[in-house]
Amino acid sequence: MTKSELVHSDQDRLLIHNLVKLDPSAGFAEDVRKGLSSEPKCLSPKYFYDELGSRLFDAICFTPEYYLTRAENEIIERYAGEIVDSVDGHKTLLEMGSGSASKTKLIVEALLKKQEELLFIPVDISATALESSSRILLQSFPRLRIEAYAADYFDSLTELATKERGRTLALFLGSNISNFGRDEAPVFLRALRGVLRAGDALLLGADLKKDRRVLEPAYDDALGLTAAFNLNLLARVNRELDGDFDLRAFKHHAFYNEEMGRVEIYIESTHGQAVKITKLAMDIHFKEGERIHTENSYKYDLAGIAQLAAETGFTCSRTWLDSLERFSSNLLLAV
């Protein structure tokens, strides 16, 4: 394992372990090469979140169509006390994919009403995002300590498995589970279960199956922010790899595949064209209507969540829904 790079704050309440093993730009180049050479073509959704992409996603969360963030915020604002009371004892808080930690703040606040101090362990691929969100939380909560991991999910779990913790409440919010395929989600949850002990718990946010007339606009808003977010992948290839994608010659396409239970996201070529990526020495040809697959977002029903929990060493003990019953927050107990 790569040796951790440690960053201390002046108050010694923040410790960041940087476990990122590869130069992110090198990984991006190789994944673009593989994805655009494959049939059908694809690009990984993990590359959505460069600086511009992250800002676009923040804006998407405020669009009328994108209900997911508002629905989960409603649940946590209303039930944070119940959520933390559902796990016995003095707790450590662990979050996978913490990002801005905006919803996490409500859980931290609820926990600090119940106990004198709190250790928060956020995990995110971006050390910069971790430091920024951690410092905001530390300013708000003097009795909070943070030990963060800049790493991908599986590397962080390997490291966390070697550490002793007390009773743990883990968070996986924002319906991030939706970005795992049906075969991938159990692999991730089993790995997470491997660092938890019996009696620990996971709060799992999961978007629910619903009418396509609600789902599709959430991924194709009228302002075109989701389209810009998706097409920014091509702009990123242009910026970082000296590509010559004409973004006006491609369009965003999102639809709900009811049989598969997922929203599928693509970038579609509007006509036959050729694109050059100089730094990869690639010439790529597109037919009219040819698509680049960029993301799937799987949707769940409550029975499916309970089954996923049972398959991965958990039991679903509580479920909270927003007022319109579009989104679920599920407390999975480690058994």
Secondary structure, DSSP 8 states (H G I E B T S, - for coil): ----EEEE-TTS-EEEEE---S-HHHHHHHHHHHHHHSSSEE--GGGS-SHHHHHHHHHHTTSSS--HHHHHHHHHHHHHHHHHHTS-SSEEEEEES-TT-TTHHHHHHHHHTTSS-EEEEEEES-HHHHHHHHHHHHHH-TTEEEEEEES-HHHHHHHHTTS--SEEEEEE-TTGGGGS-TTHHHHHHHHHHTTS-TT-EEEEEEEB---HHHHHHHTS-TT-HHHHHHHHHHHHHHHHH-B---GGGEEEEEEEETTTTEEEEEEEESS-EEEEEGGGTEEEEE-TT-EEEEEEEE-B-HHHHHHHHHHTTEEEEEEEE-TTS-EEEEEEEE-
